[in-house]
Amino acid sequence: NLTLDVGMESIFETTSQMDAHTLTSMAHHPMTTPTMTPSTLATITTTSQAPIPPTTALGTIIQDRPNFGLLFGFDNRLRTLEANISKFMQTNQFAGVVSAILEIVKEQVKVQVSKILPRIEQTVNEQLKAEVLTRSSYSLKTSYAVAADLSEMELKQILIEKIEDNKSIQRLDEQRNLYKALFEAYEFDKIILDTYRETITLKRRHDDDADKDEEPSAGPDRG
């Protein structure tokens, strides 16, 4: 190919011209050898023996970087949050423990009450029975005493009537004194029995009034 050959030849010619120009320039500027003086050698030696600066460690770079946690207060916020959470958990645990204790106390109270109530009822019933027996016994004793007094009083009254009917008995002083003592004893017993009768009557009235007060009113509610 004629065109390709012409191009290659022009390239070679251009390269040859550049090489010739370079050689000509180098001929006009000959290379000079530097003079090595003692001071220059000392400087070179000192420069070559200068200490190598320490390489910055990776840890130093990491330490020198800004602390974003401290900068934005993340550490303080985290500590505050942990303290609040701990306090909240302790409060909830305390409340739970108190609630559990209250439930245990309630159950124990129920158990103890269920055990104590029968004993209380038994004690109260025994006391009531003893009181009733005491009153009944006292009433029986009183009734026996009253019956004895009535019998004795009736006997005295019979004797008085016999003495009054028999006029001859009243002639002697001893008989009159006996009659007088018998009559006074009769009157004294009569006063005692009358007083007892009045006391019994008043007591019955008082008991009846108390029973009426304890009865609920049967009237209609006025609401």
C-alpha positions as CSV (number, residue, x, y, z in Angstrom):
1,N,0.0,0.0,0.0
2,L,1.6,3.2,-1.1
3,T,-0.2,5.5,1.3
4,L,0.8,3.4,4.3
5,D,4.5,3.4,3.3
6,V,4.6,7.1,2.9
7,G,3.2,7.6,6.4
8,M,5.7,5.3,8.0
9,E,8.6,7.0,6.2
10,S,7.4,10.4,7.5
11,I,7.3,9.1,11.1
12,F,10.8,7.7,10.9
13,E,12.1,11.0,9.5
14,T,10.4,12.9,12.3
15,T,11.9,10.6,14.9
16,S,15.4,10.9,13.3
17,Q,15.2,14.7,13.3
18,M,14.2,14.7,17.0
19,D,17.1,12.5,17.9
20,A,19.5,14.6,16.0
21,H,18.2,17.7,17.8
22,T,18.6,16.1,21.2
23,L,22.1,15.1,20.5
24,T,23.0,18.5,19.2
25,S,21.5,20.1,22.4
26,M,23.5,17.7,24.6
27,A,26.7,18.6,22.6
28,H,26.1,22.3,23.3
29,H,25.5,21.6,27.1
30,P,28.2,19.2,28.2
31,M,27.7,17.3,31.6
32,T,29.7,18.6,34.5
33,T,30.8,16.5,37.4
34,P,30.0,18.1,40.8
35,T,32.8,18.9,43.1
36,M,32.5,17.1,46.4
37,T,33.9,19.3,49.2
38,P,34.3,18.1,52.8
39,S,31.4,20.3,53.9
40,T,29.2,18.8,51.3
41,L,30.1,15.3,52.4
42,A,29.4,16.2,56.1
43,T,26.0,17.5,55.1
44,I,25.2,14.4,53.1
45,T,26.3,12.2,56.0
46,T,24.3,14.2,58.5
47,T,21.3,14.1,56.3
48,S,21.5,10.4,55.8
49,Q,21.9,9.8,59.5
50,A,18.8,11.9,60.5
51,P,16.3,10.0,62.6
52,I,13.2,8.7,60.8
53,P,10.1,10.4,62.1
54,P,7.8,8.0,64.1
55,T,5.0,6.5,62.3
56,T,1.6,7.6,63.7
57,A,0.0,4.6,65.3
58,L,-3.6,3.6,64.5
59,G,-4.5,3.7,68.1
60,T,-3.4,7.4,68.3
61,I,-5.6,8.2,65.4
62,I,-8.5,6.5,66.9
63,Q,-8.0,8.3,70.3
64,D,-7.7,11.6,68.6
65,R,-11.0,11.3,66.7
66,P,-13.9,13.3,68.3
67,N,-16.0,11.5,71.0
68,F,-19.5,11.8,69.5
69,G,-21.0,10.0,72.6
70,L,-19.6,12.8,74.9
71,L,-20.3,15.5,72.3
72,F,-24.1,14.7,72.1
73,G,-24.4,13.5,75.7
74,F,-25.3,9.9,74.8
75,D,-23.4,8.5,77.8
76,N,-25.3,10.6,80.3
77,R,-28.6,9.9,78.6
78,L,-27.9,6.2,78.6
79,R,-27.0,6.2,82.3
80,T,-30.1,8.2,83.1
81,L,-32.3,5.8,81.1
82,E,-30.7,2.8,82.9
83,A,-31.3,4.4,86.3
84,N,-34.9,5.1,85.5
85,I,-35.4,1.6,84.2
86,S,-33.8,0.1,87.3
87,K,-36.0,2.3,89.6
88,F,-39.1,1.4,87.6
89,M,-38.3,-2.3,87.9
90,Q,-37.6,-2.0,91.6
91,T,-40.9,-0.1,92.1
92,N,-42.8,-2.8,90.2
93,Q,-41.1,-5.6,92.1
94,F,-41.8,-3.8,95.5
95,A,-45.5,-3.3,94.5
96,G,-45.7,-6.9,93.5
97,V,-44.2,-8.1,96.7
98,V,-46.5,-6.0,98.8
99,S,-49.5,-7.3,96.8
100,A,-48.4,-10.8,97.3
101,I,-47.9,-10.3,101.0
102,L,-51.4,-8.8,101.3
103,E,-52.9,-11.8,99.6
104,I,-51.0,-14.1,101.9
105,V,-52.2,-12.2,104.9
106,K,-55.8,-12.3,103.7
107,E,-55.7,-16.0,103.2
108,Q,-54.1,-16.6,106.6
109,V,-56.7,-14.4,108.3
110,K,-59.5,-16.4,106.6
111,V,-57.9,-19.6,107.8
112,Q,-57.5,-18.4,111.3
113,V,-61.0,-16.9,111.5
114,S,-62.5,-20.2,110.3
115,K,-60.6,-21.9,113.1
116,I,-61.3,-19.3,115.8
117,L,-65.1,-18.8,115.1
118,P,-66.1,-22.3,116.3
119,R,-64.1,-21.8,119.5
120,I,-65.7,-18.4,120.0
121,E,-69.2,-19.8,119.5
122,Q,-68.5,-22.6,121.8
123,T,-67.2,-20.3,124.5
124,V,-70.2,-17.9,124.2
125,N,-72.6,-20.8,124.3
126,E,-71.0,-22.2,127.4
127,Q,-71.1,-18.8,129.0
128,L,-74.7,-18.3,128.1
129,K,-75.6,-21.8,129.4
130,A,-73.7,-21.1,132.6
131,E,-75.6,-17.8,133.0
132,V,-78.9,-19.4,132.3
133,L,-78.2,-22.2,134.7
134,T,-77.1,-19.7,137.4
135,R,-80.3,-17.7,136.9
136,S,-82.4,-20.8,136.9
137,S,-80.7,-22.1,140.0
138,Y,-81.2,-18.7,141.7
139,S,-84.8,-18.6,140.6
140,L,-85.4,-22.2,141.9
141,K,-83.7,-21.3,145.2
142,T,-85.8,-18.2,145.4
143,S,-89.0,-20.1,144.6
144,Y,-88.2,-22.7,147.2
145,A,-87.5,-20.0,149.8
146,V,-90.8,-18.3,148.9
147,A,-92.7,-21.5,149.0
148,A,-91.2,-22.2,152.4
149,D,-92.0,-18.8,153.6
150,L,-95.6,-19.1,152.3
151,S,-95.9,-22.4,154.1
152,E,-94.6,-21.1,157.3
153,M,-96.8,-18.0,157.0
154,E,-99.8,-20.1,156.4
155,L,-99.0,-22.2,159.5
156,K,-98.6,-19.0,161.5
157,Q,-101.9,-17.7,160.2
158,I,-103.6,-21.0,161.2
159,L,-102.1,-20.8,164.6
160,I,-103.2,-17.2,165.0
161,E,-106.7,-18.0,164.0
162,K,-106.8,-20.9,166.5
163,I,-105.6,-18.6,169.3
164,E,-108.1,-16.0,168.5
165,D,-110.9,-18.5,168.4
166,N,-109.9,-20.0,171.7
167,K,-110.4,-17.1,174.2
168,S,-109.2,-19.1,177.1
169,I,-105.6,-19.3,175.7
170,Q,-105.3,-15.5,175.9
171,R,-105.9,-15.4,179.6
172,L,-102.3,-16.4,180.5
173,D,-99.5,-14.0,180.1
174,E,-97.2,-16.5,178.4
175,Q,-99.9,-17.4,175.9
176,R,-100.5,-13.7,175.2
177,N,-96.8,-13.1,174.7
178,L,-96.7,-16.1,172.4
179,Y,-99.6,-14.9,170.4
180,K,-98.1,-11.4,170.2
181,A,-94.8,-12.8,168.9
182,L,-96.5,-15.1,166.5
183,F,-98.6,-12.2,165.2
184,E,-95.6,-9.9,164.7
185,A,-93.7,-12.7,162.9
186,Y,-96.7,-13.2,160.7
187,E,-96.9,-9.5,159.8
188,F,-93.2,-9.4,159.2
189,D,-93.3,-12.3,156.8
190,K,-96.3,-10.8,155.1
191,I,-94.4,-7.5,154.5
192,I,-91.4,-9.5,153.1
193,L,-93.7,-11.5,150.8
194,D,-95.5,-8.4,149.6
195,T,-92.2,-6.7,148.9
196,Y,-90.9,-9.7,147.0
197,R,-94.2,-9.9,145.0
198,E,-93.9,-6.2,144.1
199,T,-90.2,-6.8,143.1
200,I,-91.1,-9.7,140.9
201,T,-93.9,-7.7,139.3
202,L,-91.7,-4.8,138.5
203,K,-89.0,-7.1,137.1
204,R,-91.5,-8.8,134.8
205,R,-92.7,-5.4,133.6
206,H,-89.2,-4.3,132.9
207,D,-88.4,-7.4,130.9
208,D,-91.6,-7.1,128.9
209,D,-90.7,-3.4,128.1
210,A,-87.2,-4.5,127.0
211,D,-88.6,-7.2,124.8
212,K,-90.9,-4.7,123.1
213,D,-88.1,-2.3,122.5
214,E,-86.0,-5.0,120.8
215,E,-88.8,-6.1,118.5
216,P,-88.6,-4.4,115.0
217,S,-91.4,-2.1,114.1
218,A,-94.0,-3.8,111.8
219,G,-95.3,-0.6,110.3
220,P,-95.0,0.2,106.6
221,D,-91.9,1.9,105.3
222,R,-92.4,5.5,104.5
223,G,-89.7,6.2,101.9
